[in-house]
Amino acid sequence: MPRLADTALSLLDLAPIRDDGGPAQALQNALALAQHAEALGFTRFWVAEHHNMDGIACSATAVLVGYLAAGTRQIRVGAGGIMLPNHAPLVVAEQFGTLATLYPGRIDLGLGRAPGADHHTARALRRDRLGSDDDFPADVEELQALLGPAQPGQQVIAMPGVGTEVPIWLLGSSLFSARLAARKGLPYAFASHFAPAYLHEAIRLYRDNFQPSAVLDKPYVMIGVPLIAAPSDEEAEFLATTAFQRVLALLRGESRVLRPPVASMSGRWSRQEQAAVGDFLGLAVIGGPEKVRARLEVLLEQTGADELIFTGDLYEPAARLRSFEILAGLR
């Protein structure tokens, strides 16, 4: 079974906006975190496409990936992910082909089939484009072809993009993408940082049905883990109330800006809301160094994951940097 010391560690960021800040500060904080992750030896730094959310500044995902890649030197940078139904595959191929041309060997392209937004925003994004989420397998196929070598008689070429073969990952929080990733022989990332319910079933399904491909000869699984690490368990529990408040706001349809930690969540949520937040963050690792190490070792034993990708909703940027520094020090 994998051990923490031997497991690739990566970060997923949403460029969170604080209640006293704005998007410019959030984007600068994202770059500072990417540079910190690079210095700590993390494998990759991803950002995820979201729209119409006042607390998240990563809507123009490809643009942000370029900003982060320009500000770092070695760490892999990418999308975790691009919500493919929102975009024509040719546009994605051109964007990420351009990134791969500018930063060769450093760009990842994770693909999801959800809109990353409410249905009103999804309609605004897609306008009169035909198709739906059900077209995802065909869109993935088209995107792979556009990023692959040019074929005789090919009428549409992504330039830049053709021949770059940007590594594609399939992302998911259910079983659909697990099946598709297995059939296509692609690496698979499960969104257990917010939807852990199907984690073990999805991993089993992916591994049992995996078919080797030109890009991968055996299954490769990455799982998302919310992390709040601090010098002590007590401080970590205090800092985690920022994440609790954010998920609670999501469930209530309220503003999702980051709010400062509070001494207690008592009186801030109902019993049902507390349970719902607990389900959302069911895989969260919150604690001091030894508790974090123990929880992660158990998680690796249970899942056999090849890579862990961490999120961390902490209010103070310095506390977020410290959280991932503590994680890196456990290896």
Secondary structure by P-SEA (a helix, b strand, c coil): cccccccccbbbbcccccccccaaaaaaaaaaaaaaaaaacccbbbbbbbcccccccccaaaaaaaaaaaacccccccccccccccccaaaaaaaaaaaaaaccccbbbbbbccccccaaaaaaaaccccccccaaaaaaaaaaaaacccccccccccccccccccbbbbbbccaaaaaaaaaabbbbbbcccccccaaaaaaaaaaacccccccccbbbbbbbbbbbbcccaaaaaaaaaaaaaaaaaaaaccccccccccccccccccaaaaaaaaaaacccccccaaaaaaaaaaaaaaccccbbbbbbbcccaaaaaaaaaaaaaac
